[in-house]
Amino acid sequence: MIYIFRRTTGDAQKTLKTQYETTKNPFQTAQDMINHLLQIYINSYKIENAHKDYQHLNIKPFQTFTEFFTTFLQLTEDAEIPQDN
């Protein structure tokens, strides 16, 4: 737990500090600390946001096809768009 706490910085460490330094409800394991951070920092709307971005995807002026296609592939993966679409 010391290792995880010392490896975090900024807001992530501030988030952990409250529960890490308390005696009322401290973390019991390193996995508890990681799970706590995951609950805060994982985007629970990743699929929905990617689907929305996918629906509005257009190639922009001065954007190369490679840049556009890379974004397209990433969004189809994140939004779980079926290959036949």
C-alpha distances in whole Angstrom, upper triangle without the diagonal:
4,5,5,6,9,10,11,14,17,17,14,12,15,14,10,11,14,12,9,11,14,15,17,15,11,8,9,7,5,8,9,7,10,12,13,13,15,17,18,19,20,24,25,29,29,32,34,33,34,37,38,38,40,43,43,43,45,46,46,49,48,45,46,46,43,41,42,42,38,37,39,38,34,35,37,34,32,34,35,39,41,43,46,46
4,6,5,6,9,10,13,16,17,14,11,14,15,11,11,14,13,9,11,14,16,18,17,13,11,12,10,8,12,13,10,12,15,15,15,18,20,20,20,22,26,28,31,31,34,36,35,36,39,40,39,41,44,44,44,47,47,47,49,48,46,46,47,44,41,43,43,39,38,41,39,36,37,39,36,34,37,38,41,43,45,48,48
4,5,5,6,9,12,15,17,14,12,15,15,12,13,16,15,12,14,17,19,21,19,16,13,14,12,9,12,13,11,12,15,16,15,17,20,20,19,21,25,27,30,29,32,35,34,34,37,39,38,39,42,43,42,44,44,44,47,46,43,43,44,41,38,40,40,36,36,38,36,33,35,37,34,32,35,36,39,41,42,46,46
4,5,5,6,10,13,14,10,9,13,12,10,11,14,13,11,13,16,18,20,18,14,12,13,11,7,10,11,8,8,12,12,11,13,16,16,16,17,21,23,26,26,29,31,30,30,34,35,34,36,39,39,38,41,42,42,44,43,40,41,41,38,36,37,37,34,33,35,34,30,32,34,31,28,31,32,36,38,39,43,42
4,6,6,8,11,12,9,6,10,10,7,8,11,11,8,10,14,16,18,16,13,11,13,12,9,12,12,8,10,13,12,11,14,16,16,16,18,22,24,27,27,30,32,31,32,35,36,35,37,40,40,40,42,43,42,45,44,41,42,43,40,37,39,39,35,34,37,36,32,33,35,33,30,33,34,38,40,42,45,44
4,6,8,11,13,11,8,11,13,10,10,14,14,11,13,16,19,21,20,16,15,17,15,12,15,15,12,13,17,16,14,17,20,18,18,21,24,26,29,29,32,34,33,33,37,37,36,38,41,41,40,43,43,42,45,43,41,42,42,40,37,39,39,36,35,38,36,33,34,37,34,32,35,36,39,42,43,47,46
4,7,10,12,10,8,12,13,11,12,16,16,14,16,19,22,24,22,18,16,18,16,12,14,15,12,12,15,15,13,15,18,17,16,18,22,24,27,26,29,31,30,30,34,35,33,35,38,38,37,40,39,39,41,40,38,38,39,36,34,35,36,32,31,34,33,29,31,33,30,28,32,33,36,39,40,43,43
4,7,9,6,5,9,10,9,10,14,14,12,15,18,21,22,20,17,15,18,16,13,14,15,11,11,14,13,10,13,16,14,13,16,19,22,24,23,27,29,27,28,31,32,31,33,36,36,35,37,38,37,40,39,36,37,38,35,32,34,34,31,30,33,32,28,29,32,29,27,30,31,34,37,39,42,41
4,7,6,5,8,10,10,10,14,15,14,15,19,22,23,22,19,18,21,19,16,18,18,14,14,17,15,12,15,17,15,14,17,20,23,25,24,28,29,27,28,32,32,31,33,36,35,35,37,37,36,38,37,35,36,37,35,32,34,35,31,30,33,32,29,30,32,30,28,30,33,36,39,40,43,42
4,6,6,6,9,10,11,13,15,15,16,19,22,23,22,20,19,22,21,19,20,19,15,15,18,15,13,16,17,14,13,17,19,22,24,23,27,28,26,27,31,31,29,32,35,34,34,36,36,35,37,36,34,36,37,35,32,33,34,31,29,33,32,29,29,32,31,28,30,33,35,39,40,43,42
4,5,5,6,9,10,11,14,14,15,17,21,22,20,18,18,21,20,18,19,17,14,14,16,13,10,13,14,11,10,14,16,19,21,21,25,26,24,25,29,28,28,30,33,32,32,35,35,34,37,36,34,36,37,35,32,33,34,31,29,32,31,28,28,31,29,26,28,31,34,37,39,42,40
4,5,5,6,9,11,12,12,14,16,20,20,18,16,15,18,17,14,15,14,10,10,12,10,7,10,12,9,9,12,15,18,20,20,24,25,23,25,28,28,28,30,33,32,32,35,36,35,38,37,35,36,37,35,32,33,33,30,28,31,30,27,27,30,28,25,27,29,32,35,37,40,39
4,5,5,6,9,10,9,11,14,17,19,17,15,14,17,16,14,15,14,10,11,14,11,9,13,14,12,12,16,19,21,24,24,27,29,27,28,32,32,31,34,36,36,36,38,39,38,41,40,38,39,40,38,35,36,37,33,32,34,34,30,31,33,31,28,31,33,36,39,40,44,42
4,5,5,7,9,10,11,13,16,17,16,14,14,18,18,16,17,16,12,14,15,12,11,14,15,12,13,17,19,22,24,25,28,29,27,29,33,32,32,35,37,36,37,39,40,39,42,41,39,41,42,40,36,37,38,35,33,36,36,32,32,35,33,30,32,34,37,40,42,45,44
4,6,6,8,9,11,12,16,16,14,13,12,16,16,14,15,13,10,11,12,9,8,11,11,9,11,14,17,18,21,22,26,26,25,27,30,30,30,33,35,35,35,38,39,39,41,41,39,40,41,39,36,37,37,34,32,34,34,30,30,33,31,27,29,31,35,38,40,43,41
4,6,6,6,8,10,13,14,12,10,9,12,12,11,12,10,7,9,11,8,8,12,12,11,12,15,18,20,23,24,27,28,27,29,32,33,32,35,37,37,37,40,41,41,44,43,41,42,43,40,37,38,39,35,34,36,35,31,32,34,32,29,31,33,36,39,41,44,43
4,6,5,6,8,12,13,12,10,10,14,14,13,15,13,10,13,14,12,12,15,16,14,16,19,22,24,27,27,31,32,31,32,36,36,35,38,40,40,40,43,44,43,46,46,43,45,45,43,40,41,42,39,37,39,39,35,35,38,35,32,34,36,40,42,44,48,46
4,6,6,6,10,10,10,9,10,14,15,15,16,14,11,14,15,12,13,16,16,14,17,20,22,24,27,28,31,32,31,33,36,36,36,39,41,41,41,44,45,45,48,47,45,47,47,45,42,43,44,40,38,41,40,36,36,39,37,33,35,37,40,43,45,48,47
4,6,5,8,8,7,5,6,10,12,12,14,10,9,12,13,10,12,15,14,14,17,19,22,23,26,27,31,32,31,33,36,36,36,39,41,41,42,45,46,46,49,49,46,47,48,46,43,43,44,40,39,41,40,36,36,38,36,33,35,36,40,42,45,48,46
4,6,8,10,9,6,6,9,10,10,13,10,8,12,13,11,12,16,16,16,18,20,24,25,28,29,32,33,33,34,37,38,38,40,43,43,43,46,47,47,49,49,46,47,48,46,43,44,44,41,39,41,40,36,37,39,36,33,36,37,41,43,45,48,47
4,7,9,9,7,9,12,13,14,16,14,12,16,17,15,16,19,19,19,21,24,27,28,31,32,35,36,36,37,40,41,41,43,46,46,46,49,50,49,52,51,49,50,51,49,46,47,47,44,42,44,44,40,40,42,40,37,39,41,44,47,49,52,51
4,6,6,6,9,12,14,15,17,14,13,17,18,15,17,20,20,19,22,24,27,28,31,33,36,37,36,38,41,41,42,44,46,46,47,50,51,51,54,53,51,52,53,51,48,48,49,46,44,46,45,41,41,43,41,38,40,41,45,47,50,53,52
4,6,6,9,11,14,16,18,15,15,19,19,17,19,22,22,22,25,27,30,30,34,35,38,39,39,41,43,44,44,47,49,49,50,53,54,54,57,57,54,55,56,54,51,51,52,48,47,49,48,44,44,46,43,40,42,43,47,49,52,55,54
4,6,10,12,15,17,19,15,15,19,19,16,19,22,21,21,24,26,29,29,32,34,37,37,38,40,42,42,43,46,48,48,49,52,54,53,56,57,54,55,56,53,51,51,51,48,46,48,47,43,43,45,43,39,41,42,46,48,51,54,53
4,7,9,12,14,15,12,12,16,15,13,16,18,17,18,21,23,26,26,29,31,33,34,35,37,39,39,40,42,44,45,46,49,51,51,54,54,51,52,53,50,48,48,48,45,43,45,44,40,40,42,39,36,37,39,42,44,47,50,49
4,6,9,11,13,10,10,13,14,12,14,17,17,17,20,22,25,25,29,30,33,34,34,36,39,39,40,42,44,45,45,48,50,50,53,53,50,51,51,49,46,47,47,43,42,44,42,39,39,41,38,35,37,38,42,44,46,49,48
4,6,7,9,6,6,10,10,9,12,14,14,16,18,19,23,23,27,28,30,32,32,34,36,37,38,39,42,43,43,46,47,48,51,50,47,48,48,46,43,44,44,40,39,41,39,36,36,38,35,32,34,35,39,41,43,46,46
4,7,8,7,8,11,12,12,14,16,17,18,20,21,25,25,29,29,32,34,34,35,38,39,40,41,44,45,45,48,49,50,53,53,50,50,50,47,45,46,45,42,41,42,41,37,38,39,36,33,35,36,40,42,44,47,46
4,5,5,7,9,10,11,13,15,16,18,19,20,23,24,28,28,30,32,33,34,36,38,38,39,42,43,43,46,47,48,51,50,47,48,47,45,42,43,43,39,38,40,38,35,35,37,33,31,33,34,37,39,41,45,44
4,5,5,6,9,10,11,13,15,16,17,18,21,22,26,26,28,31,31,31,34,36,35,37,40,41,40,43,44,45,48,47,44,44,44,41,39,40,40,36,35,37,35,32,33,34,31,29,31,32,35,37,39,43,42
4,5,5,6,8,10,10,12,14,15,15,19,19,23,23,25,28,28,29,31,33,33,34,37,38,38,41,42,43,46,46,42,43,42,40,38,38,38,34,33,35,33,29,30,31,28,26,28,29,32,34,36,39,39
4,6,5,6,9,10,11,13,14,15,19,19,23,23,25,27,28,29,31,33,33,35,37,38,38,42,43,44,47,46,43,44,44,41,39,39,39,36,34,36,34,31,31,32,29,27,29,29,33,35,37,41,40
4,5,5,6,9,10,11,12,14,18,18,22,22,25,27,27,28,31,32,32,34,36,37,37,40,41,42,45,44,41,42,42,39,37,38,38,34,33,35,33,30,30,32,29,26,29,29,33,35,37,41,40
4,5,5,6,9,10,10,11,15,16,20,19,22,24,24,25,28,29,29,31,33,34,34,37,38,39,42,41,38,39,39,36,34,34,34,31,29,31,30,26,27,28,25,23,25,26,30,32,34,37,37
4,5,5,6,9,10,10,14,14,18,18,20,22,23,24,26,28,28,30,32,33,33,37,38,39,42,42,39,39,39,37,34,35,34,31,29,31,29,26,26,27,25,22,24,25,28,30,33,36,35
4,5,5,7,9,10,14,14,18,18,21,23,23,24,27,28,28,30,33,33,34,37,38,39,42,42,39,40,40,38,35,35,35,32,30,32,31,27,27,29,26,23,25,26,30,32,35,38,37
4,5,5,6,8,12,13,16,17,20,21,21,22,25,26,26,28,31,31,31,34,35,36,39,39,36,37,37,34,32,32,32,29,27,29,28,24,25,27,24,21,23,25,28,31,33,36,35
4,5,5,5,9,10,14,14,17,18,18,19,22,23,23,25,28,29,29,32,33,34,37,37,34,35,35,32,30,30,30,27,25,27,25,22,22,24,21,18,20,21,25,27,30,33,32
4,6,6,9,9,12,14,16,18,18,19,22,23,23,25,28,28,29,32,34,35,38,38,35,36,36,34,31,31,31,29,26,28,27,23,23,24,22,19,20,22,25,28,30,33,32
4,6,8,9,12,14,17,18,17,19,22,22,22,25,27,27,28,31,33,33,36,36,34,35,35,33,30,30,31,28,26,27,27,23,23,25,23,19,21,23,26,29,32,34,33
4,6,9,11,12,15,16,15,17,20,20,20,22,25,25,25,29,30,30,33,33,30,32,32,30,27,27,27,24,22,24,24,20,20,22,20,17,19,21,24,27,29,32,31
4,6,9,9,12,14,13,14,17,18,18,20,23,23,23,27,28,29,32,32,29,30,30,28,25,25,25,23,20,22,21,17,17,19,17,14,15,17,21,23,26,29,27
4,5,5,9,10,9,11,14,14,15,17,19,20,20,24,25,26,30,30,27,28,28,26,24,23,23,21,18,19,19,16,15,17,15,12,13,15,18,21,24,27,25
4,6,8,9,10,11,13,14,16,17,19,20,21,25,27,28,32,33,30,31,30,29,26,25,25,23,20,21,20,17,16,17,16,12,12,14,17,20,23,26,24
4,6,5,6,8,10,11,12,14,15,17,18,22,24,25,29,30,27,28,28,27,24,23,23,21,18,18,18,15,13,15,14,10,10,13,15,18,21,24,21
4,6,5,6,8,10,10,12,14,16,16,20,22,23,27,27,24,25,24,23,21,20,19,17,15,15,15,12,10,12,11,7,8,10,13,16,19,21,19
4,6,5,6,9,10,10,12,14,15,19,21,23,27,28,25,25,24,23,21,19,19,17,15,14,14,11,9,10,9,6,5,7,10,13,16,18,16
4,5,5,6,9,10,11,13,14,18,21,22,26,28,25,26,25,24,22,20,20,19,16,15,16,14,11,12,12,9,7,10,11,15,18,19,17
4,5,5,6,8,10,11,12,16,18,19,23,25,22,23,22,22,19,18,18,17,14,14,15,12,9,11,12,9,8,11,13,16,19,21,18
4,5,5,6,9,10,10,14,16,18,22,23,20,21,19,19,17,15,15,14,10,10,11,9,5,8,9,6,5,9,10,13,15,18,15
4,5,5,6,9,10,14,16,19,22,24,21,22,20,20,18,16,16,15,12,11,12,11,7,8,10,8,5,8,8,12,14,16,13
4,5,5,7,9,12,16,17,21,23,20,22,21,21,19,16,17,17,13,12,14,13,9,11,13,11,8,12,11,15,17,18,15
4,5,5,6,10,12,14,17,19,17,18,17,18,15,13,14,14,10,9,12,11,7,10,12,10,9,12,12,16,17,19,16
4,5,5,9,12,14,18,19,16,17,16,16,14,11,12,12,9,7,10,9,6,7,10,9,8,10,9,12,14,15,12
4,6,9,12,15,18,21,18,19,18,19,17,14,14,15,12,10,13,13,10,10,13,13,10,13,11,14,15,16,12
4,6,10,12,15,18,16,17,16,18,16,12,14,15,12,11,14,14,11,12,16,15,13,16,14,17,18,19,15
4,7,9,13,15,12,14,13,14,12,9,10,12,9,8,11,12,9,11,14,14,13,15,13,16,17,18,15
4,6,9,12,10,12,11,13,11,8,10,12,10,9,13,14,12,14,17,17,16,19,17,19,19,20,16
4,7,9,7,8,8,10,9,6,9,11,10,10,13,14,14,15,18,19,18,21,19,21,20,21,18
4,6,5,8,9,12,10,8,12,13,12,12,16,17,16,18,21,21,21,23,22,24,24,25,22
4,5,9,10,13,12,11,14,16,15,16,19,20,19,22,24,24,24,27,25,28,27,28,25
4,6,9,12,10,10,14,15,15,16,19,20,20,22,25,25,26,28,27,29,28,29,27
4,6,8,7,7,10,11,11,13,15,16,17,19,21,21,22,24,23,25,24,26,24
4,5,5,6,9,10,11,12,14,16,17,19,20,21,22,24,23,25,23,25,23
4,5,5,6,8,10,10,12,14,15,16,18,20,21,22,20,22,20,21,20
4,5,5,6,9,10,10,12,14,15,16,18,20,21,20,21,19,21,20
4,6,5,6,9,10,11,12,14,16,17,18,20,19,21,20,22,21
4,5,5,6,9,10,11,12,14,15,16,18,17,19,18,20,18
4,5,5,6,9,10,10,12,14,15,16,15,16,15,17,15
4,5,5,6,9,10,11,12,14,15,15,17,15,18,17
4,6,5,6,9,10,10,12,14,13,16,16,18,16
4,6,5,6,9,10,10,12,11,13,12,15,13
4,6,5,6,9,10,10,10,12,11,14,12
4,6,5,6,8,10,10,13,13,16,15
4,5,5,6,8,8,12,12,15,13
4,6,5,6,5,8,8,11,10
4,6,5,7,9,10,13,12
4,5,8,11,13,16,14
4,5,9,11,14,12
4,6,9,12,11
4,6,8,7
4,6,6
4,5
4
